[in-house]
Amino acid sequence: MFDSTSAAIARYSSPRLMAVLLLAAAGFLGLFSFSASPLSNAEMTRISGGEGFLDLKPFYSAQEAFAALGRYGTEGRKLYRRFLVADFAFPLAYGLGLAFLLTRTARAVGGSGTRWLRANLLPLGIAFFDYVENLCILGMLNVYPEISLPLGSLAGIATLSKHLLTFAAFLCLASGGLVMLVRRLGHED
């Protein structure tokens, strides 16, 4: 199953589609993280008196998640729901864009039949855990002020998993880039 999924990603990978998806992902990232838009972390931080989106924390417990929901207040919880609507498109854009980028990197480093090609599955795992996180946070927002330990715990685990897989994907990209750089420098001698 993993090999066939990895091969399918490689088949549909194209530089143009990769660029479009990565630009879309960069746009979402800019909107969410680096702007003062109504869907940004800066706006959530302002509304809640310093509490940002749970998505950006490396990990949190169920108790910490529900405490954050309380600090958001009614306006912050409404903002989080609006943010989640937009955040459902973001994982698709970055997941496929990054999968295509890892495909190109693996092919450049090891050729078309390389085992490194399976690294293109990491972004699908990131996107999967991002969707689980989003659904759990939406569930927590819907049950608030009730506390659901299973939802809160699963959200924290999904967030941690998303961040760990993101680190692994960028480590693969950096390793591939380093190999390509060393090869290039070696050919210049």
C-alpha positions as CSV (number, residue, x, y, z in Angstrom):
1,M,0.0,0.0,0.0
2,F,2.8,2.5,0.9
3,D,4.8,1.8,-2.2
4,S,1.8,2.2,-4.5
5,T,0.8,5.4,-2.8
6,S,4.3,6.7,-3.1
7,A,4.4,5.7,-6.7
8,A,1.1,7.5,-7.4
9,I,2.4,10.7,-5.9
10,A,5.5,10.4,-8.1
11,R,3.3,9.8,-11.2
12,Y,1.2,12.9,-10.6
13,S,4.2,15.1,-9.5
14,S,4.9,18.0,-11.8
15,P,7.0,21.1,-11.3
16,R,4.1,23.4,-12.2
17,L,1.5,21.7,-9.9
18,M,4.1,21.6,-7.1
19,A,4.8,25.3,-7.5
20,V,1.1,26.2,-7.5
21,L,0.4,24.1,-4.3
22,L,3.5,25.4,-2.5
23,L,2.6,29.0,-3.4
24,A,-1.0,28.3,-2.1
25,A,0.4,26.8,1.1
26,A,2.7,29.8,1.5
27,G,-0.3,32.1,1.1
28,F,-2.2,30.2,3.8
29,L,0.8,30.2,6.1
30,G,1.2,34.0,5.6
31,L,-2.5,34.6,6.2
32,F,-2.5,32.5,9.4
33,S,0.8,33.2,10.9
34,F,2.3,36.4,9.6
35,S,-0.5,38.8,8.9
36,A,-3.0,40.8,11.0
37,S,-6.0,39.3,9.1
38,P,-9.1,38.3,10.9
39,L,-8.0,34.6,10.6
40,S,-4.5,35.1,11.9
41,N,-2.8,33.9,15.1
42,A,-2.1,37.5,15.8
43,E,-5.8,38.3,15.9
44,M,-6.5,35.3,18.2
45,T,-3.7,36.4,20.5
46,R,-5.1,39.9,20.6
47,I,-8.7,38.7,21.3
48,S,-7.7,36.2,23.9
49,G,-5.2,38.2,25.8
50,G,-2.1,36.3,24.7
51,E,-3.4,32.8,23.9
52,G,-2.7,31.7,20.3
53,F,-4.1,28.8,18.2
54,L,-3.7,25.3,19.6
55,D,-2.4,24.2,16.2
56,L,0.8,26.1,16.7
57,K,1.7,24.6,20.1
58,P,4.0,21.6,20.0
59,F,1.8,19.6,22.4
60,Y,-0.9,20.2,24.9
61,S,-3.0,18.1,27.3
62,A,-6.8,18.0,27.2
63,Q,-6.9,20.2,30.3
64,E,-4.6,22.7,28.7
65,A,-6.7,22.7,25.5
66,F,-10.0,23.4,27.3
67,A,-8.3,26.0,29.5
68,A,-7.2,27.7,26.3
69,L,-10.7,27.6,24.9
70,G,-11.9,29.3,28.0
71,R,-9.3,32.1,27.6
72,Y,-10.4,32.6,24.0
73,G,-13.7,33.8,25.1
74,T,-16.8,33.8,22.9
75,E,-15.2,35.9,20.2
76,G,-12.1,33.8,20.1
77,R,-14.0,30.6,19.9
78,K,-16.0,32.1,16.9
79,L,-12.7,33.1,15.3
80,Y,-11.3,29.6,15.8
81,R,-14.3,28.1,14.0
82,R,-13.8,30.5,11.1
83,F,-10.0,29.7,11.1
84,L,-10.8,26.0,10.9
85,V,-12.9,26.4,7.8
86,A,-9.9,27.9,6.0
87,D,-7.5,25.5,7.7
88,F,-9.3,22.5,6.0
89,A,-7.8,23.6,2.7
90,F,-4.3,24.3,4.0
91,P,-3.2,20.6,4.6
92,L,-4.2,19.6,1.1
93,A,-2.1,22.3,-0.4
94,Y,1.0,21.9,1.7
95,G,0.6,18.1,1.9
96,L,0.6,17.5,-1.8
97,G,3.0,20.3,-2.6
98,L,5.6,19.0,-0.1
99,A,5.0,15.4,-1.3
100,F,5.9,16.6,-4.8
101,L,8.9,18.5,-3.6
102,L,10.2,15.4,-1.7
103,T,9.5,13.3,-4.8
104,R,11.7,15.6,-6.9
105,T,14.4,15.7,-4.1
106,A,14.4,11.9,-3.8
107,R,14.7,11.4,-7.6
108,A,17.5,14.0,-7.8
109,V,19.4,12.2,-5.0
110,G,18.8,8.6,-5.8
111,G,17.1,8.3,-9.2
112,S,13.6,7.2,-10.0
113,G,13.7,3.8,-8.3
114,T,15.2,5.0,-5.0
115,R,13.9,3.9,-1.6
116,W,14.1,7.5,-0.6
117,L,11.0,8.1,-2.7
118,R,8.9,6.8,0.2
119,A,9.8,10.0,2.0
120,N,7.1,11.6,-0.2
121,L,4.6,9.9,2.1
122,L,5.6,12.0,5.1
123,P,3.6,15.1,4.0
124,L,0.5,12.9,3.7
125,G,1.0,11.8,7.3
126,I,1.4,15.5,8.3
127,A,-1.9,16.4,6.5
128,F,-3.7,13.4,8.0
129,F,-2.7,14.5,11.6
130,D,-3.6,18.1,10.8
131,Y,-7.1,17.0,9.7
132,V,-7.4,14.9,12.9
133,E,-6.3,17.9,14.9
134,N,-8.8,20.2,13.2
135,L,-11.7,17.8,13.7
136,C,-10.8,17.3,17.3
137,I,-10.5,21.1,17.9
138,L,-13.8,21.6,16.2
139,G,-15.4,18.9,18.4
140,M,-13.9,20.6,21.5
141,L,-15.4,23.9,20.4
142,N,-18.8,22.3,19.8
143,V,-18.9,20.7,23.3
144,Y,-17.4,23.6,25.2
145,P,-17.9,24.4,28.1
146,E,-18.2,20.7,28.6
147,I,-14.8,19.0,28.7
148,S,-14.1,15.9,26.6
149,L,-10.8,14.3,27.7
150,P,-10.7,11.9,24.7
151,L,-11.1,14.8,22.2
152,G,-8.6,17.0,24.0
153,S,-6.1,14.2,24.3
154,L,-6.4,13.1,20.7
155,A,-6.0,16.7,19.6
156,G,-2.8,17.1,21.5
157,I,-1.4,13.8,20.2
158,A,-2.4,14.7,16.6
159,T,-0.7,18.1,17.0
160,L,2.5,16.5,18.3
161,S,2.5,13.9,15.5
162,K,2.0,16.6,12.9
163,H,5.0,18.6,14.2
164,L,7.2,15.5,14.5
165,L,6.4,14.4,10.9
166,T,7.0,18.0,9.7
167,F,10.4,17.9,11.3
168,A,11.2,14.6,9.6
169,A,10.0,15.8,6.2
170,F,12.2,19.0,6.5
171,L,15.1,16.8,7.7
172,C,14.7,14.7,4.5
173,L,14.6,17.8,2.3
174,A,17.7,19.2,4.0
175,S,19.5,15.9,3.7
176,G,18.7,15.7,0.0
177,G,19.7,19.3,-0.5
178,L,23.0,18.6,1.2
179,V,23.7,15.6,-0.9
180,M,22.9,17.6,-4.1
181,L,25.2,20.4,-2.9
182,V,28.1,18.0,-2.1
183,R,27.7,16.3,-5.5
184,R,27.6,19.7,-7.3
185,L,30.8,20.9,-5.4
186,G,32.4,17.5,-6.3
187,H,31.8,18.0,-10.0
188,E,33.3,21.4,-10.0
189,D,36.8,20.1,-9.1
